[in-house]
Amino acid sequence: MHCMATKPISLRVAEDVKLDLEHIARRFGTNPATLGADYVTQGVRITRHPSIEFRQTPAGRMAYVRSVRLPVWLAVETVADCGGDAEQAAKLLRLPPLLLKAALVYARVFPEEIAADREAGRQPLENLDTLVPNHSFLRV
């Protein structure tokens, strides 16, 4: 998630969850508190926007339209490419119009996040090697 004013809260989790959180945080090069805050933020957003889910990508965690391989930023961009015609974009994407509308609503609520996701999603393939350590990409 992206920087914003924060307020502290205290949470209790099972020991195995704490250990998993620490392990994942190390793998992503962050600390457990930051990662936990991101997960809580994403959980709240998923509850408020049930047609959106978050996925880990080589460029970082991004908002996606639930149950399809479509990042929200790309849905927004497709609507723009269709001259703002959401119906045409939905047909082009083979997506139910209601799901596309949900993505557009989410993007209106979190425009800075979607802009950052768009920028990250447009990174050249060469940059992915530095974004995902200990991973190699097959180039065809």
C-alpha positions as a printed NumPy array, in Angstrom:
array([[  0.   ,   0.   ,   0.   ],
       [  1.067,   3.562,  -0.378],
       [  2.154,   6.108,   2.23 ],
       [ -0.515,   7.826,   4.302],
       [ -0.938,   9.067,   7.873],
       [ -1.061,   6.119,  10.261],
       [ -2.38 ,   5.401,  13.745],
       [ -1.075,   2.574,  15.946],
       [ -3.258,  -0.366,  17.002],
       [ -2.408,  -3.524,  18.866],
       [ -3.246,  -6.962,  17.484],
       [ -2.842, -10.456,  18.823],
       [ -2.201, -13.297,  16.387],
       [ -1.359, -16.966,  16.815],
       [  2.349, -17.782,  17.13 ],
       [  2.435, -19.566,  13.753],
       [  0.866, -16.531,  12.047],
       [  3.469, -14.278,  13.663],
       [  6.291, -16.529,  12.446],
       [  4.84 , -16.659,   8.934],
       [  4.473, -12.875,   8.88 ],
       [  8.109, -12.462,   9.945],
       [  9.263, -14.925,   7.287],
       [  7.266, -13.24 ,   4.509],
       [  8.42 ,  -9.783,   5.638],
       [ 12.075, -10.89 ,   5.439],
       [ 11.473, -12.32 ,   1.967],
       [  9.955,  -9.015,   0.78 ],
       [ 12.637,  -6.919,   2.48 ],
       [ 10.308,  -5.176,   4.915],
       [  9.385,  -5.528,   8.574],
       [  6.467,  -7.494,  10.055],
       [  4.669,  -4.357,  11.304],
       [  4.642,  -2.743,   7.852],
       [  3.574,  -5.956,   6.149],
       [  0.879,  -6.57 ,   8.785],
       [ -0.45 ,  -3.033,   8.312],
       [ -0.586,  -3.618,   4.546],
       [ -2.509,  -6.863,   5.063],
       [ -5.   ,  -5.184,   7.409],
       [ -5.455,  -2.313,   4.956],
       [ -6.038,  -4.75 ,   2.11 ],
       [ -8.477,  -6.779,   4.205],
       [-10.527,  -3.661,   4.965],
       [-10.512,  -2.688,   1.295],
       [-11.599,  -6.182,   0.227],
       [-14.491,  -6.007,   2.684],
       [-15.558,  -2.6  ,   1.345],
       [-14.91 ,  -3.567,  -2.305],
       [-15.697,  -7.305,  -2.551],
       [-15.055,  -7.468,  -6.308],
       [-11.416,  -6.51 ,  -5.762],
       [ -8.566,  -8.719,  -4.551],
       [ -4.862,  -8.183,  -4.083],
       [ -2.199, -10.256,  -5.791],
       [  1.531, -10.389,  -5.434],
       [  3.163,  -9.505,  -8.76 ],
       [  6.806,  -9.042,  -9.756],
       [  6.156,  -5.294,  -9.523],
       [  4.606,  -5.567,  -6.028],
       [  1.169,  -6.175,  -4.593],
       [ -1.637,  -4.85 ,  -6.819],
       [ -5.404,  -4.575,  -6.878],
       [ -7.054,  -6.992,  -9.33 ],
       [-10.596,  -7.618, -10.445],
       [-11.656, -10.683,  -8.443],
       [-11.534, -14.04 , -10.23 ],
       [ -9.934, -12.748, -13.436],
       [ -6.384, -11.954, -14.471],
       [ -6.991,  -8.236, -14.79 ],
       [ -5.302,  -5.561, -12.683],
       [ -7.57 ,  -2.639, -11.863],
       [ -5.17 ,  -0.201, -13.533],
       [ -5.48 ,  -2.087, -16.827],
       [ -9.28 ,  -2.107, -16.59 ],
       [ -9.228,   1.679, -16.137],
       [ -6.819,   2.099, -19.018],
       [ -8.986,  -0.073, -21.29 ],
       [-12.033,   2.086, -20.556],
       [ -9.975,   5.167, -21.397],
       [ -8.782,   3.523, -24.636],
       [-12.448,   2.91 , -25.498],
       [-13.194,   6.623, -25.171],
       [-14.803,   6.17 , -21.759],
       [-17.282,   3.579, -23.064],
       [-17.375,   1.04 , -20.21 ],
       [-19.781,  -1.248, -22.087],
       [-17.399,  -1.5  , -25.037],
       [-14.443,  -2.049, -22.682],
       [-16.327,  -4.802, -20.84 ],
       [-17.   ,  -6.58 , -24.139],
       [-13.386,  -6.185, -25.22 ],
       [-12.177,  -7.558, -21.881],
       [-14.851, -10.293, -21.862],
       [-15.787,  -9.094, -18.423],
       [-19.25 ,  -8.718, -16.898],
       [-20.065,  -4.974, -16.898],
       [-20.75 ,  -5.102, -13.157],
       [-17.189,  -6.311, -12.435],
       [-15.744,  -3.591, -14.63 ],
       [-17.874,  -1.01 , -12.84 ],
       [-16.565,  -2.308,  -9.487],
       [-12.988,  -1.835, -10.723],
       [-13.774,   1.721, -11.829],
       [-15.346,   2.533,  -8.459],
       [-12.264,   1.195,  -6.643],
       [ -9.997,   3.237,  -8.937],
       [-11.987,   6.422,  -8.19 ],
       [-11.638,   5.836,  -4.446],
       [ -7.878,   5.094,  -4.624],
       [ -6.542,   7.046,  -7.63 ],
       [ -2.964,   7.421,  -6.329],
       [ -2.678,   3.672,  -5.749],
       [ -3.958,   2.875,  -9.241],
       [ -1.597,   5.428, -10.816],
       [  1.35 ,   3.852,  -8.97 ],
       [  0.197,   0.361, -10.006],
       [ -0.045,   1.526, -13.632],
       [  3.509,   2.853, -13.49 ],
       [  4.788,  -0.348, -11.856],
       [  2.855,  -2.531, -14.296],
       [  4.457,  -0.803, -17.249],
       [  8.023,  -1.511, -16.12 ],
       [ 10.21 ,  -2.965, -18.879],
       [ 10.767,  -6.718, -18.66 ],
       [ 14.468,  -6.099, -17.985],
       [ 13.555,  -4.41 , -14.684],
       [ 11.718,  -7.498, -13.384],
       [ 15.02 ,  -9.264, -12.719],
       [ 15.904,  -6.623, -10.123],
       [ 12.373,  -6.533,  -8.661],
       [ 12.206, -10.271,  -7.966],
       [ 15.428, -11.553,  -6.399],
       [ 16.336, -15.247,  -6.755],
       [ 13.964, -15.651,  -9.677],
       [ 14.605, -15.966, -13.386],
       [ 12.136, -15.132, -16.117],
       [ 11.838, -17.205, -19.259],
       [ 12.085, -15.   , -22.302],
       [ 10.627, -16.374, -25.496]])
